[in-house]
Amino acid sequence: MPIIVNLDVMLAKRKMRSNELAEKIGITTANLSILKTGKAKAIRFSTLELICEILECQPGDIMEFVKE
């Protein structure tokens, strides 16, 4: 998949656990896990905005495009 999700890296940098982030943005830990593993087909901009706000980062810090 050409889009790589680095959410776990940002969580580690911010010393935050997945369940804490999931609670703060209002999604289940299962859905956050799907996003973290890159298995999600889409992400709402509102969810991405909340993730960036809470982790104090930019969308490019969480996702990157890698040409195959």
Gaussian input, Z-matrix of N, CA and C with variables (Angstrom, degrees):
# hf/3-21g

backbone

0 1
 N
 C     1     B1
 C     2     B2     1     A1
 N     3     B3     2     A2     1     D1
 C     4     B4     3     A3     2     D2
 C     5     B5     4     A4     3     D3
 N     6     B6     5     A5     4     D4
 C     7     B7     6     A6     5     D5
 C     8     B8     7     A7     6     D6
 N     9     B9     8     A8     7     D7
 C    10    B10     9     A9     8     D8
 C    11    B11    10    A10     9     D9
 N    12    B12    11    A11    10    D10
 C    13    B13    12    A12    11    D11
 C    14    B14    13    A13    12    D12
 N    15    B15    14    A14    13    D13
 C    16    B16    15    A15    14    D14
 C    17    B17    16    A16    15    D15
 N    18    B18    17    A17    16    D16
 C    19    B19    18    A18    17    D17
 C    20    B20    19    A19    18    D18
 N    21    B21    20    A20    19    D19
 C    22    B22    21    A21    20    D20
 C    23    B23    22    A22    21    D21
 N    24    B24    23    A23    22    D22
 C    25    B25    24    A24    23    D23
 C    26    B26    25    A25    24    D24
 N    27    B27    26    A26    25    D25
 C    28    B28    27    A27    26    D26
 C    29    B29    28    A28    27    D27
 N    30    B30    29    A29    28    D28
 C    31    B31    30    A30    29    D29
 C    32    B32    31    A31    30    D30
 N    33    B33    32    A32    31    D31
 C    34    B34    33    A33    32    D32
 C    35    B35    34    A34    33    D33
 N    36    B36    35    A35    34    D34
 C    37    B37    36    A36    35    D35
 C    38    B38    37    A37    36    D36
 N    39    B39    38    A38    37    D37
 C    40    B40    39    A39    38    D38
 C    41    B41    40    A40    39    D39
 N    42    B42    41    A41    40    D40
 C    43    B43    42    A42    41    D41
 C    44    B44    43    A43    42    D42
 N    45    B45    44    A44    43    D43
 C    46    B46    45    A45    44    D44
 C    47    B47    46    A46    45    D45
 N    48    B48    47    A47    46    D46
 C    49    B49    48    A48    47    D47
 C    50    B50    49    A49    48    D48
 N    51    B51    50    A50    49    D49
 C    52    B52    51    A51    50    D50
 C    53    B53    52    A52    51    D51
 N    54    B54    53    A53    52    D52
 C    55    B55    54    A54    53    D53
 C    56    B56    55    A55    54    D54
 N    57    B57    56    A56    55    D55
 C    58    B58    57    A57    56    D56
 C    59    B59    58    A58    57    D57
 N    60    B60    59    A59    58    D58
 C    61    B61    60    A60    59    D59
 C    62    B62    61    A61    60    D60
 N    63    B63    62    A62    61    D61
 C    64    B64    63    A63    62    D62
 C    65    B65    64    A64    63    D63
 N    66    B66    65    A65    64    D64
 C    67    B67    66    A66    65    D65
 C    68    B68    67    A67    66    D66
 N    69    B69    68    A68    67    D67
 C    70    B70    69    A69    68    D68
 C    71    B71    70    A70    69    D69
 N    72    B72    71    A71    70    D70
 C    73    B73    72    A72    71    D71
 C    74    B74    73    A73    72    D72
 N    75    B75    74    A74    73    D73
 C    76    B76    75    A75    74    D74
 C    77    B77    76    A76    75    D75
 N    78    B78    77    A77    76    D76
 C    79    B79    78    A78    77    D77
 C    80    B80    79    A79    78    D78
 N    81    B81    80    A80    79    D79
 C    82    B82    81    A81    80    D80
 C    83    B83    82    A82    81    D81
 N    84    B84    83    A83    82    D82
 C    85    B85    84    A84    83    D83
 C    86    B86    85    A85    84    D84
 N    87    B87    86    A86    85    D85
 C    88    B88    87    A87    86    D86
 C    89    B89    88    A88    87    D87
 N    90    B90    89    A89    88    D88
 C    91    B91    90    A90    89    D89
 C    92    B92    91    A91    90    D90
 N    93    B93    92    A92    91    D91
 C    94    B94    93    A93    92    D92
 C    95    B95    94    A94    93    D93
 N    96    B96    95    A95    94    D94
 C    97    B97    96    A96    95    D95
 C    98    B98    97    A97    96    D96
 N    99    B99    98    A98    97    D97
 C   100   B100    99    A99    98    D98
 C   101   B101   100   A100    99    D99
 N   102   B102   101   A101   100   D100
 C   103   B103   102   A102   101   D101
 C   104   B104   103   A103   102   D102
 N   105   B105   104   A104   103   D103
 C   106   B106   105   A105   104   D104
 C   107   B107   106   A106   105   D105
 N   108   B108   107   A107   106   D106
 C   109   B109   108   A108   107   D107
 C   110   B110   109   A109   108   D108
 N   111   B111   110   A110   109   D109
 C   112   B112   111   A111   110   D110
 C   113   B113   112   A112   111   D111
 N   114   B114   113   A113   112   D112
 C   115   B115   114   A114   113   D113
 C   116   B116   115   A115   114   D114
 N   117   B117   116   A116   115   D115
 C   118   B118   117   A117   116   D116
 C   119   B119   118   A118   117   D117
 N   120   B120   119   A119   118   D118
 C   121   B121   120   A120   119   D119
 C   122   B122   121   A121   120   D120
 N   123   B123   122   A122   121   D121
 C   124   B124   123   A123   122   D122
 C   125   B125   124   A124   123   D123
 N   126   B126   125   A125   124   D124
 C   127   B127   126   A126   125   D125
 C   128   B128   127   A127   126   D126
 N   129   B129   128   A128   127   D127
 C   130   B130   129   A129   128   D128
 C   131   B131   130   A130   129   D129
 N   132   B132   131   A131   130   D130
 C   133   B133   132   A132   131   D131
 C   134   B134   133   A133   132   D132
 N   135   B135   134   A134   133   D133
 C   136   B136   135   A135   134   D134
 C   137   B137   136   A136   135   D135
 N   138   B138   137   A137   136   D136
 C   139   B139   138   A138   137   D137
 C   140   B140   139   A139   138   D138
 N   141   B141   140   A140   139   D139
 C   142   B142   141   A141   140   D140
 C   143   B143   142   A142   141   D141
 N   144   B144   143   A143   142   D142
 C   145   B145   144   A144   143   D143
 C   146   B146   145   A145   144   D144
 N   147   B147   146   A146   145   D145
 C   148   B148   147   A147   146   D146
 C   149   B149   148   A148   147   D147
 N   150   B150   149   A149   148   D148
 C   151   B151   150   A150   149   D149
 C   152   B152   151   A151   150   D150
 N   153   B153   152   A152   151   D151
 C   154   B154   153   A153   152   D152
 C   155   B155   154   A154   153   D153
 N   156   B156   155   A155   154   D154
 C   157   B157   156   A156   155   D155
 C   158   B158   157   A157   156   D156
 N   159   B159   158   A158   157   D157
 C   160   B160   159   A159   158   D158
 C   161   B161   160   A160   159   D159
 N   162   B162   161   A161   160   D160
 C   163   B163   162   A162   161   D161
 C   164   B164   163   A163   162   D162
 N   165   B165   164   A164   163   D163
 C   166   B166   165   A165   164   D164
 C   167   B167   166   A166   165   D165
 N   168   B168   167   A167   166   D166
 C   169   B169   168   A168   167   D167
 C   170   B170   169   A169   168   D168
 N   171   B171   170   A170   169   D169
 C   172   B172   171   A171   170   D170
 C   173   B173   172   A172   171   D171
 N   174   B174   173   A173   172   D172
 C   175   B175   174   A174   173   D173
 C   176   B176   175   A175   174   D174
 N   177   B177   176   A176   175   D175
 C   178   B178   177   A177   176   D176
 C   179   B179   178   A178   177   D177
 N   180   B180   179   A179   178   D178
 C   181   B181   180   A180   179   D179
 C   182   B182   181   A181   180   D180
 N   183   B183   182   A182   181   D181
 C   184   B184   183   A183   182   D182
 C   185   B185   184   A184   183   D183
 N   186   B186   185   A185   184   D184
 C   187   B187   186   A186   185   D185
 C   188   B188   187   A187   186   D186
 N   189   B189   188   A188   187   D187
 C   190   B190   189   A189   188   D188
 C   191   B191   190   A190   189   D189
 N   192   B192   191   A191   190   D190
 C   193   B193   192   A192   191   D191
 C   194   B194   193   A193   192   D192
 N   195   B195   194   A194   193   D193
 C   196   B196   195   A195   194   D194
 C   197   B197   196   A196   195   D195
 N   198   B198   197   A197   196   D196
 C   199   B199   198   A198   197   D197
 C   200   B200   199   A199   198   D198
 N   201   B201   200   A200   199   D199
 C   202   B202   201   A201   200   D200
 C   203   B203   202   A202   201   D201

   B1=1.4516
   B2=1.5302
   B3=1.3047
   B4=1.4652
   B5=1.5306
   B6=1.3402
   B7=1.4620
   B8=1.5299
   B9=1.3146
   B10=1.4579
   B11=1.5318
   B12=1.3254
   B13=1.4575
   B14=1.5291
   B15=1.3280
   B16=1.4597
   B17=1.5241
   B18=1.3036
   B19=1.4559
   B20=1.5240
   B21=1.3199
   B22=1.4615
   B23=1.5323
   B24=1.3263
   B25=1.4645
   B26=1.5267
   B27=1.3442
   B28=1.4633
   B29=1.5246
   B30=1.3160
   B31=1.4611
   B32=1.5247
   B33=1.3200
   B34=1.4604
   B35=1.5280
   B36=1.3288
   B37=1.4670
   B38=1.5207
   B39=1.3325
   B40=1.4680
   B41=1.5273
   B42=1.3467
   B43=1.4715
   B44=1.5340
   B45=1.3293
   B46=1.4611
   B47=1.5245
   B48=1.2913
   B49=1.4680
   B50=1.5301
   B51=1.3042
   B52=1.4662
   B53=1.5174
   B54=1.3354
   B55=1.4655
   B56=1.5270
   B57=1.3256
   B58=1.4615
   B59=1.5295
   B60=1.3433
   B61=1.4635
   B62=1.5222
   B63=1.3272
   B64=1.4651
   B65=1.5204
   B66=1.3258
   B67=1.4631
   B68=1.5271
   B69=1.3323
   B70=1.4651
   B71=1.5245
   B72=1.3526
   B73=1.4647
   B74=1.5233
   B75=1.3362
   B76=1.4622
   B77=1.5123
   B78=1.3337
   B79=1.4696
   B80=1.5255
   B81=1.3129
   B82=1.4641
   B83=1.5250
   B84=1.3172
   B85=1.4695
   B86=1.5229
   B87=1.3369
   B88=1.4690
   B89=1.5300
   B90=1.3259
   B91=1.4690
   B92=1.5182
   B93=1.3212
   B94=1.4573
   B95=1.5235
   B96=1.3171
   B97=1.4588
   B98=1.5291
   B99=1.3216
   B100=1.4700
   B101=1.5264
   B102=1.3101
   B103=1.4610
   B104=1.5269
   B105=1.3290
   B106=1.4659
   B107=1.5293
   B108=1.3279
   B109=1.4565
   B110=1.5238
   B111=1.3362
   B112=1.4588
   B113=1.5095
   B114=1.3341
   B115=1.4603
   B116=1.5209
   B117=1.3350
   B118=1.4662
   B119=1.5246
   B120=1.3081
   B121=1.4607
   B122=1.5214
   B123=1.3411
   B124=1.4690
   B125=1.5202
   B126=1.3271
   B127=1.4576
   B128=1.5173
   B129=1.3050
   B130=1.4625
   B131=1.5175
   B132=1.3212
   B133=1.4603
   B134=1.5253
   B135=1.3119
   B136=1.4709
   B137=1.5298
   B138=1.3239
   B139=1.4671
   B140=1.5200
   B141=1.3159
   B142=1.4621
   B143=1.5248
   B144=1.3199
   B145=1.4603
   B146=1.5313
   B147=1.3242
   B148=1.4637
   B149=1.5303
   B150=1.3217
   B151=1.4673
   B152=1.5207
   B153=1.3187
   B154=1.4711
   B155=1.5209
   B156=1.3197
   B157=1.4606
   B158=1.5308
   B159=1.3162
   B160=1.4622
   B161=1.5287
   B162=1.3362
   B163=1.4665
   B164=1.5275
   B165=1.3292
   B166=1.4695
   B167=1.5258
   B168=1.3424
   B169=1.4627
   B170=1.5224
   B171=1.3084
   B172=1.4614
   B173=1.5288
   B174=1.3451
   B175=1.4665
   B176=1.5348
   B177=1.3286
   B178=1.4695
   B179=1.5121
   B180=1.3260
   B181=1.4602
   B182=1.5217
   B183=1.3226
   B184=1.4642
   B185=1.5274
   B186=1.3284
   B187=1.4659
   B188=1.5166
   B189=1.3212
   B190=1.4526
   B191=1.5236
   B192=1.3072
   B193=1.4485
   B194=1.5237
   B195=1.3280
   B196=1.4596
   B197=1.5166
   B198=1.3137
   B199=1.4538
   B200=1.5225
   B201=1.3372
   B202=1.4637
   B203=1.4962
   A1=108.61
   A2=118.16
   A3=120.54
   A4=115.11
   A5=119.05
   A6=121.01
   A7=108.27
   A8=116.10
   A9=122.17
   A10=108.28
   A11=116.50
   A12=121.74
   A13=108.21
   A14=115.85
   A15=122.05
   A16=111.96
   A17=116.44
   A18=120.95
   A19=111.46
   A20=116.78
   A21=119.79
   A22=111.59
   A23=117.00
   A24=121.34
   A25=110.08
   A26=116.43
   A27=120.25
   A28=111.02
   A29=117.26
   A30=119.98
   A31=110.31
   A32=117.06
   A33=121.19
   A34=110.94
   A35=116.71
   A36=120.50
   A37=111.56
   A38=117.11
   A39=121.57
   A40=111.74
   A41=116.13
   A42=122.16
   A43=111.17
   A44=114.10
   A45=120.94
   A46=109.15
   A47=116.17
   A48=121.36
   A49=110.03
   A50=115.70
   A51=121.64
   A52=111.77
   A53=116.87
   A54=118.62
   A55=111.65
   A56=117.93
   A57=121.39
   A58=110.94
   A59=116.48
   A60=120.76
   A61=110.38
   A62=117.23
   A63=121.21
   A64=110.84
   A65=116.41
   A66=120.84
   A67=111.07
   A68=116.86
   A69=121.00
   A70=112.90
   A71=117.19
   A72=118.71
   A73=112.86
   A74=116.35
   A75=120.14
   A76=115.33
   A77=117.23
   A78=120.20
   A79=108.09
   A80=116.00
   A81=119.26
   A82=109.92
   A83=115.41
   A84=119.32
   A85=110.36
   A86=116.78
   A87=120.31
   A88=110.36
   A89=117.14
   A90=120.33
   A91=111.20
   A92=117.25
   A93=120.06
   A94=110.25
   A95=116.97
   A96=121.46
   A97=111.16
   A98=116.42
   A99=121.37
   A100=109.81
   A101=116.13
   A102=120.96
   A103=110.79
   A104=117.37
   A105=121.98
   A106=112.45
   A107=116.90
   A108=120.75
   A109=113.52
   A110=116.28
   A111=119.81
   A112=113.97
   A113=117.69
   A114=121.48
   A115=112.94
   A116=116.82
   A117=120.52
   A118=110.02
   A119=116.19
   A120=121.74
   A121=111.32
   A122=116.32
   A123=120.90
   A124=109.11
   A125=114.98
   A126=121.54
   A127=107.56
   A128=116.26
   A129=120.21
   A130=108.71
   A131=115.51
   A132=119.84
   A133=110.64
   A134=116.84
   A135=119.54
   A136=110.85
   A137=117.14
   A138=121.28
   A139=110.16
   A140=116.78
   A141=121.32
   A142=110.33
   A143=116.30
   A144=120.88
   A145=111.14
   A146=116.82
   A147=120.45
   A148=111.79
   A149=116.74
   A150=120.77
   A151=109.76
   A152=116.18
   A153=120.83
   A154=111.50
   A155=116.29
   A156=120.26
   A157=110.55
   A158=116.64
   A159=121.20
   A160=111.63
   A161=116.72
   A162=119.95
   A163=112.56
   A164=116.30
   A165=121.96
   A166=111.02
   A167=113.81
   A168=120.27
   A169=109.89
   A170=115.96
   A171=123.42
   A172=108.93
   A173=118.48
   A174=120.45
   A175=112.85
   A176=116.74
   A177=120.57
   A178=113.44
   A179=117.35
   A180=120.64
   A181=110.82
   A182=116.24
   A183=122.03
   A184=111.79
   A185=116.35
   A186=120.73
   A187=110.34
   A188=115.47
   A189=120.05
   A190=110.24
   A191=116.16
   A192=122.63
   A193=108.77
   A194=115.64
   A195=121.36
   A196=107.65
   A197=115.95
   A198=120.98
   A199=109.67
   A200=115.83
   A201=120.63
   A202=111.93
   D1=130.46
   D2=-175.99
   D3=-75.05
   D4=-15.17
   D5=176.19
   D6=-99.09
   D7=119.63
   D8=179.98
   D9=-103.75
   D10=131.66
   D11=179.71
   D12=-101.06
   D13=120.48
   D14=-179.22
   D15=-108.27
   D16=33.45
   D17=-177.47
   D18=-62.98
   D19=-37.82
   D20=179.35
   D21=-63.38
   D22=-33.24
   D23=177.82
   D24=-65.92
   D25=-44.89
   D26=-179.99
   D27=-67.07
   D28=-36.72
   D29=177.02
   D30=-62.46
   D31=-42.61
   D32=178.98
   D33=-64.62
   D34=-42.58
   D35=178.94
   D36=-61.87
   D37=-34.76
   D38=-178.19
   D39=-92.31
   D40=0.72
   D41=-179.28
   D42=53.21
   D43=50.16
   D44=-179.23
   D45=-124.58
   D46=143.41
   D47=178.34
   D48=-89.56
   D49=155.02
   D50=-179.03
   D51=-58.69
   D52=-43.97
   D53=-177.39
   D54=-65.77
   D55=-31.34
   D56=176.37
   D57=-66.62
   D58=-45.14
   D59=178.14
   D60=-63.72
   D61=-45.10
   D62=-179.79
   D63=-57.50
   D64=-42.90
   D65=179.54
   D66=-64.44
   D67=-41.98
   D68=-177.88
   D69=-68.19
   D70=-32.79
   D71=-178.94
   D72=-95.87
   D73=-6.91
   D74=174.17
   D75=80.95
   D76=34.16
   D77=173.54
   D78=-125.35
   D79=165.84
   D80=-179.93
   D81=-76.26
   D82=156.45
   D83=177.17
   D84=-64.45
   D85=-30.00
   D86=178.08
   D87=-64.66
   D88=-43.72
   D89=179.19
   D90=-67.68
   D91=-37.35
   D92=176.81
   D93=-65.27
   D94=-37.86
   D95=177.74
   D96=-62.83
   D97=-40.80
   D98=177.61
   D99=-61.66
   D100=-41.06
   D101=178.06
   D102=-66.61
   D103=-45.62
   D104=-178.22
   D105=-61.20
   D106=-36.92
   D107=-177.39
   D108=-82.93
   D109=-3.04
   D110=179.12
   D111=79.73
   D112=13.52
   D113=-178.90
   D114=-89.49
   D115=-7.50
   D116=-179.90
   D117=-70.61
   D118=141.07
   D119=178.07
   D120=-85.70
   D121=-22.53
   D122=-177.62
   D123=-158.69
   D124=164.22
   D125=172.98
   D126=-141.31
   D127=135.98
   D128=178.39
   D129=-72.63
   D130=143.41
   D131=177.61
   D132=-60.99
   D133=-34.77
   D134=179.31
   D135=-64.39
   D136=-37.78
   D137=177.21
   D138=-68.68
   D139=-43.85
   D140=178.64
   D141=-62.08
   D142=-40.82
   D143=178.63
   D144=-61.32
   D145=-44.53
   D146=179.00
   D147=-64.56
   D148=-41.73
   D149=178.11
   D150=-59.31
   D151=-47.07
   D152=-179.53
   D153=-64.44
   D154=-39.11
   D155=180.00
   D156=-65.01
   D157=-46.91
   D158=-176.88
   D159=-69.78
   D160=-41.44
   D161=-179.14
   D162=-86.30
   D163=-2.67
   D164=-179.55
   D165=51.61
   D166=59.89
   D167=-178.43
   D168=-144.60
   D169=179.55
   D170=177.20
   D171=-105.38
   D172=156.26
   D173=177.88
   D174=-53.53
   D175=-34.54
   D176=178.87
   D177=-68.06
   D178=-17.54
   D179=175.35
   D180=-76.61
   D181=-22.74
   D182=-176.20
   D183=-97.71
   D184=-36.24
   D185=-176.88
   D186=-127.88
   D187=146.95
   D188=175.77
   D189=-142.63
   D190=151.23
   D191=177.91
   D192=-98.08
   D193=127.31
   D194=177.74
   D195=-123.58
   D196=116.40
   D197=-178.68
   D198=-68.12
   D199=133.20
   D200=-179.91
   D201=-79.59

